[in-house]
Amino acid sequence: MKVLTVGYGNQSWERTLARLTAHSVTHLVDVRTNPFSRHSPDFRRDTLRSLAEAAGLAYVFLGRELGGKPNDPALQTDGRPDYEKIRASSVFAEGVAVLEGLPGVPCLLCGCLSPDSCHRGRLVTPVLVERGHEVWHIMGDGTVLPHGHKEQGQLF
């Protein structure tokens, strides 16, 4: 299965949509624990769902399952998200199963522009790669890099 990831950062919905359509994305998979943006109202959950569907994309919310900031104290260490605990949870496994069941080309969406500083690149992607999936990151300029590619000293 091919999975893409994208972060919107401070970019507009129109620019993000252009990056998604350029790479034939069929499902926009929102993996933000709290799907809200104070600075980018288009990326609030209900608005984003409407915009995605109007653009012909299926919107799937998996922030509860694949989000990087779970509210469950059992998934934290010293009050911070513990990625090992999250990966081992049944909720995370459910999210991965839903993602793996999607047809077409799904794309994980989060607010962080760069995957190397985001849970989609550091928490979710390693599990997908371990399970044999091909993961590609859509960068801010629209280029796509395979997970594991080194660019400008960064390793995703």
C-alpha positions in Angstrom: 0.0 0.0 0.0 1.2 3.5 -0.8 0.6 6.1 1.9 1.3 9.8 1.6 1.7 12.4 4.4 1.3 16.1 4.3 1.5 19.0 6.8 -0.2 22.3 6.1 1.9 24.6 8.3 1.0 28.1 7.5 -0.2 27.3 4.0 -3.7 27.8 2.7 -6.2 25.1 2.0 -5.9 25.9 -1.7 -2.1 25.3 -1.7 -2.5 22.2 0.4 -5.3 20.9 -2.0 -3.0 21.5 -5.0 -0.3 19.4 -3.4 -2.9 16.6 -2.7 -4.4 16.6 -6.2 -0.9 16.7 -7.8 -0.3 13.3 -6.2 -3.7 11.7 -6.8 -4.8 11.5 -3.2 -8.2 10.0 -2.7 -8.6 10.0 1.1 -7.5 12.8 3.4 -6.8 11.2 6.8 -6.7 13.7 9.6 -4.4 12.4 12.3 -4.5 15.5 14.5 -5.6 14.7 18.1 -7.3 18.1 18.3 -8.4 19.0 14.8 -8.6 22.7 15.3 -6.5 25.6 14.0 -6.7 29.1 15.5 -4.6 30.6 12.7 -6.0 28.6 9.8 -9.8 28.2 10.1 -10.0 26.1 6.9 -8.3 23.4 8.9 -10.9 23.1 11.6 -12.4 19.6 11.5 -15.9 20.4 10.1 -14.6 23.0 7.7 -11.9 20.8 6.5 -14.3 17.9 6.0 -16.6 20.1 3.8 -13.7 21.5 1.8 -12.2 18.0 1.2 -15.5 16.5 0.2 -16.2 19.5 -2.2 -12.9 18.7 -3.8 -13.8 15.1 -4.3 -11.6 13.7 -1.4 -13.0 11.4 1.2 -12.3 12.8 4.7 -11.4 10.3 7.4 -10.7 11.4 11.0 -8.3 9.1 12.9 -7.0 11.6 15.4 -8.3 9.6 18.3 -6.5 6.5 17.1 -3.4 7.9 15.4 -3.0 11.3 17.1 0.3 12.2 18.7 -1.2 13.7 21.9 -3.6 11.2 23.5 -5.5 12.2 26.6 -5.1 8.8 28.2 -2.5 9.1 31.0 -1.5 5.5 30.4 -0.1 6.5 27.1 2.1 9.2 28.6 5.4 9.3 30.5 6.0 12.2 32.8 3.0 13.9 31.3 4.3 13.7 27.7 3.1 11.4 24.9 5.1 8.1 24.9 5.3 6.8 21.3 6.2 3.3 22.4 3.1 3.1 24.6 0.9 4.6 22.0 2.1 2.2 19.3 1.4 -0.7 21.7 -2.2 0.4 22.4 -5.2 -1.3 20.9 -6.6 2.1 19.9 -3.5 2.7 17.7 -3.8 -0.8 16.2 -7.5 0.0 15.3 -6.4 3.2 13.5 -3.7 1.4 11.5 -6.3 -1.3 10.6 -8.7 1.4 9.3 -6.0 3.1 7.4 -4.9 -0.2 5.8 -8.5 -0.9 4.8 -8.8 2.4 2.8 -8.9 2.0 -1.0 -7.0 4.4 -3.3 -4.2 6.7 -2.1 -4.6 7.9 1.5 -2.7 10.9 2.8 -2.1 11.5 6.5 -2.6 15.2 7.4 -1.2 17.1 10.3 -0.4 20.7 11.1 3.4 20.3 11.1 4.9 21.1 7.7 7.9 18.9 8.1 7.4 15.1 8.8 10.7 14.9 10.8 9.3 17.1 13.5 5.8 15.6 13.4 4.1 12.5 14.9 3.0 11.5 11.5 6.6 11.0 10.5 7.9 9.8 13.9 5.0 7.8 15.4 2.8 6.5 12.5 5.2 6.2 9.6 7.6 3.8 11.2 4.8 1.3 12.0 3.5 1.5 8.4 7.0 0.9 7.0 7.5 -2.1 9.4 4.2 -3.5 8.0 5.6 -3.2 4.5 3.9 -0.1 3.3 5.5 2.5 1.1 5.3 6.0 2.7 6.0 9.2 0.9 6.0 12.7 2.4 4.6 15.7 0.4 6.9 18.6 1.3 5.9 22.2 1.5 7.1 22.9 -2.0 5.1 20.0 -3.5 8.0 17.6 -4.0 7.5 14.1 -2.6 10.2 12.3 -0.8 10.2 8.6 0.3 10.4 8.0 4.0 14.0 7.5 5.0 15.4 10.0 2.5 18.0 12.4 3.7 17.6 16.0 2.7 19.4 19.0 4.1 20.6 17.0 7.1 17.2 15.7 8.0 16.1 12.1 8.2 12.5 11.3 8.0 
